[in-house]
Amino acid sequence: MIFGIDGLSPTPAELRRPEEAVLSTLGGVSMVWSGRAATALYWAYRIARNCGSIVAMPEIIVPAISCLTPATCAHAAGCQVRFADVDPESGMITLDTVRKCWTAQTKAVVFIHLYGQTADLAPLAAWCREQGIILIEDLAQAQGARLPGGAPAGSVGELVVYSFNRTKILEAGGGAMVFRSQSLADLWREIVWPEASQPEMRPDVRALLALSQRDLYHALISLRRLELVPDISSAFLGLLPAYSSLYLQPLRDPVLLSASWDTVPHALEERERNAAVYSSRLHGGPWQLLDGWRSSGVCWRYTLLVDSPDRLVEFTNAIRKSGFFASNLYWPLNELLRPEDPCPSAESFGRRVVNLWVDQTVTPARASSCADSLLTHAPLLAAADLS
Ligand SMILES: *Cc1c(COP(=O)(O)O)cnc(C)c1O
């Protein structure tokens, strides 16, 4: 069962209060709940392809730096993804990089508030309106964030997508989509609702399939990082349809989601406190620190871009060996799904990025010890400059 606000698909009673709060904060007209952000994105793309003139192969512009989901869902929804390059400082798309991907087939642009960062979306939103295409804001990593002018993230896009799943700001399980206009909410009811009831996949089957997709992603990216093969897209695109049943998932536990809703402000404060520790300790190392979390108020992961990309894996492994979580897997997705779209800034960003944990598994003391570990291993990065 998939839940929505109006007569056809009632919002579960427990989620009425969060729903009203979201709608009034963001200025939305309606909200639907799902099991995943992936489901909401899939719905958004189904709506987008039915907006305006019908084209043979609708195109969705997504950021080249992202997790897999926003791009793979577009394929599942029968759209072609086009990859916009990113700002080298933030890893997020800009109006300039988006315009380069536009064609007469373009139906939507997905702006991802990457790692909790935000940007002034007014120019992009105005351009999207002029072209008659839908701006989708993906808040999976930025629930509760502020835009540069102080307005809430999610107050600009025509459709706004949330994730409440593992690793996100709120981890109670679920996803949601907010509609800014009644016409898009009506399209959801006409197009998506009739096809929405899916048989639930067995949890063990789902887990194995998700693991398979993650392993495939890791395996292919390692081949590219080592530059052992020129192309991984044919392998990835060939296997992609096998994973499409992962994206549609109903909301399981509205009670738990509702009960944890009010913990968000406290969780964000704790994240900021940890980020401030990293920031003060790591200043001046052989890396660049991303500090967009300061103005947005949300730090999803604390991110640095190392100066020596060829030592990234060795450096990350050293941090992990000393007992801390660190990840380096944000590879430019155009290489997996559409190598014809060149994204040089994303390529450089993806080879340099390290993410450190700031969530409830980390205390300020632990963040400080993690920073010590980075400083101890910093010579690994400097060594590359000498060779
Ligand atoms: C995690 C994530 C998603 C997918 O969220 P699910 O709820 O797991 O489907 C989508 N977009 C971004 C930016 C994410 O980080």
PDBQT file of the ligand as one rigid body, heavy atoms in Angstrom, charges set to zero:
ROOT
HETATM    1  C1  LIG A 401      20.411   7.335  -0.552  1.00  0.00    +0.000 C 
HETATM    2  C2  LIG A 401      20.050   8.241  -1.647  1.00  0.00    +0.000 A 
HETATM    3  C3  LIG A 401      18.959   7.979  -2.482  1.00  0.00    +0.000 A 
HETATM    4  C4  LIG A 401      18.145   6.718  -2.369  1.00  0.00    +0.000 C 
HETATM    5  O1  LIG A 401      17.490   6.594  -1.154  1.00  0.00    +0.000 OA
HETATM    6  P1  LIG A 401      16.647   5.280  -0.841  1.00  0.00    +0.000 P 
HETATM    7  O2  LIG A 401      15.680   5.692   0.220  1.00  0.00    +0.000 OA
HETATM    8  O3  LIG A 401      17.611   4.267  -0.367  1.00  0.00    +0.000 OA
HETATM    9  O4  LIG A 401      15.995   4.872  -2.083  1.00  0.00    +0.000 OA
HETATM   10  C5  LIG A 401      18.648   8.898  -3.454  1.00  0.00    +0.000 A 
HETATM   11  N1  LIG A 401      19.375  10.017  -3.626  1.00  0.00    +0.000 NA
HETATM   12  C6  LIG A 401      20.433  10.299  -2.850  1.00  0.00    +0.000 A 
HETATM   13  C7  LIG A 401      21.199  11.564  -3.076  1.00  0.00    +0.000 C 
HETATM   14  C8  LIG A 401      20.821   9.422  -1.842  1.00  0.00    +0.000 A 
HETATM   15  O5  LIG A 401      21.888   9.706  -1.075  1.00  0.00    +0.000 OA
ENDROOT
TORSDOF 0
